[in-house]
Amino acid sequence: MAGELKIRVNDQVRTVTAAPDTPLLYVLSNELELQGPRFGCGLGQCGSCSVLVNGVETRSCVTPVSAVQGKSVTTLEGLPAWYAAQKKLHQAPALHPVQQALIDEQAVQCGYCFNGMIVKASELLSKNPQPTDAQIRTAMNGHLCRCGTYPRVLKAIQRASRMMAGVA
Amino acid sequence: MGNVIRRDFLKTGGALVIGFHLGGVVSAQERGSAAGPPDAKQVDTWLAIHPDNTATVYIGFAELGQGNSTALLQVAAEELDLGMSQIATVRLDTNVTPNQGGTYSSASIQRGGPQVRAAAAEARRALLQLASKKLATPVERLEVSKGVVSVMGSPNQSVTYGALVGGKHFDLAFTGSAPVKPPSAYQVVGTAAPRNDIPDKVSGKYVYMQHVRVPGMLHGRVVRPRGQRAYGAGAKVATLDESSIAHIAGARVLRRGDFVGVVAEREWDAIRAARQLKITWEAAPPLPGSAGLYVQMRKEKTTDRVVVERGNVTAALDSAVHHVSRSYTAPYQAHVPFGPNCAVADVTRESALVMCSTQDVYATRGSLARLLGIPQEKVRVQYYEGSGTYGHSCYDDVAQAAGLLSQLAAKPVRLQFMRWDEHGWDNYGPAHVADVRAAADASGNIVAYEYAGWQHNWSGTETSAQLTGVAPAAWPASGVQEVNRLTCGGMYDIPNLRLLNHQVPALGYLKGAWLRSPLDLSFAFASEQTLDELAYLAGLDPYEFRKRNMKDERWLGVLNAAAQAAQWTPRRAAAKLSGAKVVTGRGIGVGTHLASYGGAVAEIEVNKETGKVVAKRLYGAIDAGLVVNPGNVENQISGQLVQTASRMFHEEVTLNTTNVTSLDWTSYPILRFEESPEITAVVVQRLNERYSGAGEEVMAACAAAIGNAFFDATGVRMREFPMTPSRVLAALKRG
C-alpha cells in the first residue's frame, strides 16, 4: 500500500507517497516530475533510467524506492550541483562538463538515452578523470543507443575529461 | 477578423499584380480550424512575423532526432535574411501545422525544403514591398540583414520586419512565383548550424512524449500475449479473471473485443495489474518459425511482377565468360525505439485530443477517427518527439490503444508500452529472400544481371484496431516494398537486366512496415556481394570494377569519396588471406533508397575461432544534393554506419511456430560501445542539385561493404545476416 516515504533527491529531502516496492523511477517521474530518468526497458538492460545513488550509477527502474531511503539520489537535473560539490566550486555550473561536451560535439540524435549516458560518464570521470578510450568503452558498455551515437559520445567524454582538467 | 490595413501593390515594369492585406492578430498557439489542415496556398500557413522581429515557421515534419527542424529553419532564415536566433518553429498539430504528407523516407528536406523556401521567398518579397512604401525607396535599392530592411548606402533609413507586419496576418496567396536566392549567395544554408534541440536534450528540459502528463489522467497498460502472433490472426481471449487484480486498489480492466488494457491512478499499479491479470488466450495459428521462414516464403503462391526488363538476360548470362548465381536471405529486423512508444489521449463523447509520436499527425488522425467513431474534424493530434523510431514503429498502435483506453475509461489516459510490447508487437522490417544472377565479360564489364526477390507487403492495420475486430489489411500498394530498381543494379551500366518481384502474402507472417533503409539494406547485401564475386572472377580490384561499370557522375562521386576516405589501395579481394586466428578484411559497396547516393568502405576483423566479427573502421559518403546542414548529415551518416553494423552483426527478430520470441535487449541485442567502430563521414555537397534525403542510403552501402569485407578477410561469402558467431563458424566450415 502507498505510504509516505522520505527520500533525498538532488540534495533535497522529499516526502513522497508510494508503496515501498515501487521502482524509484516511477517516484522520480510521477511524484517529483523529474525528466532525467526515463523508462527504457524496466529490466535494467539499457541504462535509460540511470541515477546516481551515493555517487554510484544505479538503474532506477529495478531499484525499489525503499532501498534508497537514507541514501543520496542524484538525477540528471542535479549533476551540475553534484559536480560543483565534488570539485568544491562556489557555484554550480549551468551544465556538467559531460553535458557541455555533448553539445560541443553535437553528439545527440534523438537524445532519449542521453540521461543514462551522461549519468554514467559523470560517474566514470569522478572516479577516473582521464580514462583511456578502452576504459570509456568498458564503463559505458551497459548503456545502449539505438541511434548509433557512440562515436561522438566517445569523443565527448574525452573532451569533458580535458575540460575538467582545464586543458580545453 | 477585421482587416487592420489593406495595401495593394502594383509592381511596375511587369504584369504581376500582388494584392495582399494584413489581417487579424496571429497566435502561434491557436490558428487554423479543426476542420482540416491550414490552407497550404496561404503564406500565413507557413510563417508569421512577430512584433519583436522574430518569425515562426510552421513546418509539417516531425523532428525525430535527425535535426530536420533546425535545417528547415535554416532554409527559411536564408530566404528571409533572418538570423537563426530570430526564427523558431512550433509543435506539429493537426490544428496548427500544414499537411506536408508525413515524415517518411528521410525526405523532409527533399519535400519540405522547396515549400518552406518558396513560402519564405514569397513573404520576403511582400515585406520588401511594404518596406519600399515605408522608406519611399524602390525595392531594388533595399537590402536586408537579420530582419532589418535598410536603404543601400544609407543604413539609418531602415525598418524591421516586425515593425512592418508584426503580429498581423499576411493574407497573401502562396503563388510560388517569388524568386529564390541562388546557392552562390547562401550564408546560412550549407553551414553546420548547431541543432536547436540539443541543449535541452542534455540538460533534461526537453519534453519527450514520455514526459507528457495531463490533469486527472490515469496510467494505462495494454495486456497482450508476449510476442505477436501471425498477422491477421489477432489474439483471442479465452478466459479473463478481473478479480485477479482486485487487490490492486483502483486498477480496472478495460476491454473492447480482444483489445484488453488496465488503468490505474498510479503507474506502478497499472504495470502490476497488467502483469498480474489472469488471462489466457486461444491457441495461435502457426507461424513458420525462424528455421522454416525462408523455405516457406519461397513456397508461397506469390504475386509476381517483372519490375524492369531490358535486353536479353538469359542469353547474356549463358554466353558470358564469368557468371555467378547466388541466393541470399535477410531476417525480420525491428525498429524498437529506445524508449517504448507512449501516448496521452483525452477522448470525450464528442471529441478527442491525442498526443503521440507519430511521423504523420494527419494520417494518425484519420485512423483514430475511424477507430473511435468520432468525426475527423473533432480529432486533434499533437506530435511530441519520442525516442528515435527509424520508421513505422508502434507509434500509431500506442496512439490507438491510448485512445481506446481513454474512451473506455471516460478519462484522459497516459499509456506507455512496456519493453516486450514494443519488441514483441512491432511492425517489423520484412524478411527477404533473393536469387541473384550476374555475368561479366573478360574485361570485367557487367553484361547481365537478374535479381529475384521475395518479401511480403507492409501491414495496414494496427494491432489495437485488429484486436477490437477490424479486419487486417495490406498497406495500400506503394511500390516501395518491391525490389528496388535503384538499389538492385541501378547504379551500374548494365545492358541486359531483369528484376522480378515475388510478393509473399502478408497474412500468416509478422506485421511488417518500413524500417530505415527499407529492404534496401537487404537488397544491397545480396546485390553488391554478387557483383563483388564477378570482380573477383575477373581478377579486378572491387573499386576499380565498380568504376568500370558506372557512368553516372554522382554515383562515381560517392564511390570515389568513400574509397578516398579509406585510402583504398588497389588489389583483388581475398588476396591477403592469412592463417591467423584473427583476420582482417576490407570491402566497398554502394547503395541507395530513393533519391540520394550512398557509398561505403568497411574494415572488419573476424575471429575464426570464436566466429565473432567486429567492424573496426567504417567510412560512409553521401550525395544528397544540396545539403542544408552538413553537420547534421555527418551525424546521420555516422548513425547509419553504426546502426548498420548493429543490424549486420546482431539484430534478428526470432520466432517460434506460434509467436515472436525476441522481446528485450537480451533476446534482441544491438551493438554496444565496446564494438563501436571508428567512423569517417563524408558529405558530397552539390549546391546546384535539388535537396534529397540523407538518412537511409549509407545503410545499404555499408551492409554491402561489410559483406564484401568478410569475403576479403576469409575467402568465404556470408549469404545471410546477422553474422552471429554460430553462422560465421558454420560458413567458415563450409568454406
Interface residues (C-beta under 8 A of the other chain):
Chain A: M1 A2 A18 A19 T22 P23 Y26 S29 N30 E33 L34 Q35 G36 R38 F39 G40 C41 G42 L43 Q45 C46 S48 T75 L76 E77 A94 L95 Q99 L102 I103 Q106 V108 Q109 C110 G111 Y112 C113 F114 N115 I118 I136 R137 T138 M140 N141 H143 L144 C145 R146 C147 G148 T149 Y150 P151 R152 V153 L154
Chain B: L64 G65 Q66 A192 P194 R195 D197 I198 P199 K201 V202 S203 G204 K205 Y206 V207 Y208 Q210 H211 R213 A249 R266 E267 W268 I271 V336 P337 F338 G339 P340 E385 G386 S387 G388 Y390 Q416 M418 R419 G631 N635 S638 G639 Q640 L641 V642 Q643 S646 D664 W665 T666 I670 L671 R672 F673 E674 S676 P677 E678 I679
